[in-house]
Amino acid sequence: MEKKVRNGMLMCDLYVKDIDMLIDLHGPCHYLQGTNTPIDSAMYVDRIYKKYHKHYIAVHFEKISMHTDMDEESQNKCRAVMKDLIDTELRKK
């Protein structure tokens, strides 16, 4: 589920207030065309989020798919990827 959260002028896909965690799904517009190289504005937003929030996860669009018409097995795989990313981030701090 996507939830847009405004942080001043910035928007993030999901914010978990209880643990101050932002999760941002980095789609193709976050990268130079046809590459995995982040554009300057995406790197700037990442730095801001990391500076002002306890936890921040940027998820590359190829790592997880958020299609609503996915079969149950694919949905479970996406959930497992997100759980692993969140658990890893929480262990860092």
QUIRA-V20259 format. One record per residue. N is the residue number from 0. SS is DSSP state (~ for helix, > for strand, _ for the rest). Layout:
n & ss
N & SS
N & SS
This chain:
n & ss
0 & _
1 & _
2 & _
3 & _
4 & >
5 & >
6 & >
7 & _
8 & _
9 & >
10 & >
11 & >
12 & _
13 & >
14 & >
15 & >
16 & ~
17 & ~
18 & ~
19 & _
20 & >
21 & >
22 & >
23 & >
24 & >
25 & >
26 & _
27 & ~
28 & ~
29 & ~
30 & >
31 & _
32 & _
33 & _
34 & _
35 & _
36 & _
37 & >
38 & _
39 & ~
40 & ~
41 & ~
42 & ~
43 & ~
44 & ~
45 & ~
46 & ~
47 & ~
48 & ~
49 & ~
50 & ~
51 & ~
52 & _
53 & _
54 & >
55 & >
56 & >
57 & >
58 & >
59 & >
60 & _
61 & _
62 & _
63 & _
64 & _
65 & _
66 & _
67 & _
68 & _
69 & _
70 & _
71 & ~
72 & ~
73 & ~
74 & ~
75 & ~
76 & ~
77 & ~
78 & ~
79 & ~
80 & ~
81 & ~
82 & ~
83 & ~
84 & ~
85 & ~
86 & ~
87 & ~
88 & ~
89 & ~
90 & ~
91 & ~
92 & _
